[in-house]
Amino acid sequence: MVQAKYDQTPPVGVNILVNDPGMLRGATAKLWDRTKIYPNKIWADFKLTPEGKKAVVLPGGGDVIEWRPASLDDKDYTILVTTVASNHLRAHDMGDLQDEMMGGSGTSKVGKYTEGVNLTGVPEVLQQIAHNPGNRLSTKKEADFSLENGAWVLKAIR
């Protein structure tokens, strides 16, 4: 029932935080090319290649990544890209349903599961970057079900 709910919602791209090693991977894979280095030797601009434009979109639109870390040692700096490939979220590892009291309904259950992004159709290099620190590819969730007119109904996902 949870997966059916996800399948009914519009598919979405995956947000990926790209850190310094990710920028290097993306450049090596020809998703973006460095077009400008600033005098401080820390900042740079990268233009999405035709292949990169097929793989990601930038939050502000356009095709230039503005790389602006605070220093050469800034290990926390990231930029955000969103995959062009859009997919439905995936529900997996559903635990045993537990009895729960829900207001207004007699019989109810709650199940804990993992909600994960679906990277189908995303280039391999972006899948690797998505596994870098800072990216959240799955989240623990709970689904509430109630028995209504003899059939179980998904009431909420939280």
C-alpha positions in Angstrom: 0.0 0.0 0.0 2.8 2.4 0.8 4.6 1.7 -2.5 1.3 2.1 -4.4 0.9 5.5 -2.7 4.4 6.5 -3.9 3.7 5.2 -7.4 0.6 7.5 -7.6 2.6 10.6 -6.9 4.5 12.3 -9.7 8.1 11.1 -10.1 10.8 13.5 -9.0 14.5 14.0 -9.6 17.0 13.4 -6.7 18.8 16.2 -5.1 22.5 15.5 -4.8 25.0 17.5 -2.8 28.3 17.7 -4.7 31.5 18.2 -2.6 35.1 18.7 -3.9 35.7 15.0 -4.7 32.3 15.0 -6.4 33.3 18.0 -8.5 36.4 16.2 -9.6 34.5 13.0 -10.5 31.9 15.1 -12.5 34.7 16.9 -14.4 36.5 13.6 -15.1 33.2 12.1 -16.4 32.7 15.2 -18.6 29.5 16.3 -16.9 31.0 19.8 -16.4 34.1 21.6 -17.6 36.0 24.3 -15.7 35.6 27.6 -17.6 37.1 30.1 -15.2 39.5 30.2 -12.3 39.4 33.3 -10.1 42.5 35.2 -8.9 42.2 33.7 -5.4 42.8 30.2 -7.0 40.0 28.8 -4.8 36.9 29.8 -6.8 36.0 28.5 -10.2 33.1 28.3 -12.7 32.1 25.1 -14.3 29.8 24.9 -17.3 27.6 21.9 -17.8 28.5 19.9 -20.9 25.8 18.6 -23.2 26.1 15.3 -21.4 25.8 17.1 -18.0 22.7 18.9 -19.2 21.1 15.5 -19.9 22.0 14.4 -16.3 21.4 17.3 -14.0 19.7 20.7 -13.6 20.9 23.4 -11.3 18.6 25.0 -8.7 18.8 28.5 -10.1 18.5 27.3 -13.7 21.3 28.0 -16.1 24.3 25.9 -16.9 27.1 27.4 -14.8 28.2 25.9 -11.4 29.7 28.6 -9.3 32.2 26.9 -7.1 32.8 29.2 -4.1 34.4 27.4 -1.1 35.7 29.6 1.8 39.2 28.2 1.6 41.3 25.4 0.1 40.7 23.4 3.3 36.9 23.9 3.2 35.7 20.3 3.3 32.1 21.2 4.0 31.4 23.2 0.9 28.9 21.7 -1.5 26.7 22.6 -4.4 23.3 21.1 -5.2 22.3 19.5 -8.4 19.0 17.7 -9.2 18.9 14.7 -11.5 17.0 14.9 -14.8 16.0 11.3 -14.4 12.8 11.4 -12.3 11.6 8.3 -10.4 9.2 7.4 -7.7 10.4 7.0 -4.1 10.8 3.4 -3.0 9.4 1.8 0.2 11.4 -1.1 1.5 12.2 -3.1 4.7 8.7 -2.8 6.1 8.7 -4.1 9.6 6.0 -6.1 11.3 2.8 -4.1 11.8 2.1 -3.1 15.4 -1.3 -2.4 16.9 -1.9 1.3 17.5 -4.6 3.5 18.9 -5.8 6.1 16.4 -8.5 8.6 17.2 -11.8 7.9 15.5 -11.0 4.4 14.2 -11.3 1.0 15.9 -8.6 -1.1 14.5 -5.3 0.4 13.4 -1.7 -0.6 12.8 1.6 1.2 12.3 4.5 -0.1 10.3 8.1 1.2 10.2 9.9 1.1 6.9 12.7 2.8 4.9 11.9 5.3 2.2 14.6 5.5 -0.4 15.3 7.4 -3.5 15.4 5.6 -6.8 18.5 6.3 -8.9 17.4 4.3 -12.0 18.4 6.1 -15.1 21.0 8.3 -13.3 24.5 8.1 -14.7 26.8 5.9 -12.7 29.2 8.8 -11.8 26.2 10.7 -10.2 25.2 7.6 -8.3 28.7 7.4 -6.9 28.6 11.2 -6.0 25.2 10.6 -4.4 26.9 8.3 -1.9 29.3 11.0 -0.7 28.9 12.4 2.8 26.0 14.8 3.2 23.6 13.1 0.9 20.5 11.3 2.4 19.4 8.5 0.1 17.0 7.0 2.6 14.9 8.0 5.6 13.1 6.0 8.3 9.3 6.5 8.1 6.1 5.2 9.6 2.9 4.3 7.9 -0.5 4.3 9.7 -3.2 1.9 8.6 -6.8 1.5 9.7 -9.4 -1.1 9.1 -12.4 0.5 7.3 -15.4 -1.5 6.1 -13.3 -4.7 6.2 -10.3 -3.4 4.2 -7.0 -1.9 5.4 -6.5 1.7 4.3 -3.3 3.7 4.4 -4.1 6.8 6.5 -0.8 8.6 6.9 2.9 8.5 6.2 5.2 10.2 8.7 
